[in-house]
Amino acid sequence: MEISEQIRNCRLCGNLPKLVEVNLQIGSTPFIIIGESPAKDGWIESKKAFYNKLGKLQASGKILEKLLNGIGYSVGDIYFTECCKCIIEDRKQLEKCSQNCRSILFQQISSVPCNIIVTMGLHPTQVLLNKKIQRFADYVGKEIMIKLENKNYLLFPIYHPSPLNPKGYKDNIPIFAKLRRLINKGSV
């Protein structure tokens, strides 16, 4: 069964609307970025991660674009997906729904030629580590070796680049510089 069909048929989270048509942005980077969950006004309408239906970068996309530009990439270059495939309005559901989508997320990750997984925020990091994290700051910018589907990956958590997150831009600058060094030395 194709991934989009698995997402469409899943009812583990009830009947929440889902990101189906475009559930993985294909890129050309040596890393994949994993977000939390799709925004109802985001790439569901535009078919392009971090853009609205008018083709304009959304606020988080603008911050991520600046961070990526600093290491020679852009939002359009990246492999990207969300750890949760449902469109969640109540953030209290994010943890449960993200856990429900683990197997689909792992399939998506294994389908791209990347060895580095960049997680945007707490929830995608917890899903990939399969554990509850007490202090996310203890994990941000760290190189964590993980194994998914019998393949080794370097997990590299970043602060979510939301304009609502005071660490989303400034504190991510040195983390992206470290990501550039990891890419340049061919990590994993």
Buried (B, 14 or more C-beta within 10 A) or exposed (E): EEBBEBBBEBEEBEEBEBBBEBBBBEBEBBBBBBBBBBBEEBBBEBEBBBBBEEEEBBBBBBBBBBBBEBBEBBBBEBBBBBBBBBBBEEEEBBBEBBBBBBEBBBBBBEBBEBBBBBBBBBBBBBBBBEEEBEEBEEBBBEBBEEEBEEEEBBBBBBBBBBEEBEBBBEBBEEBBEBBEEBBEEEBB
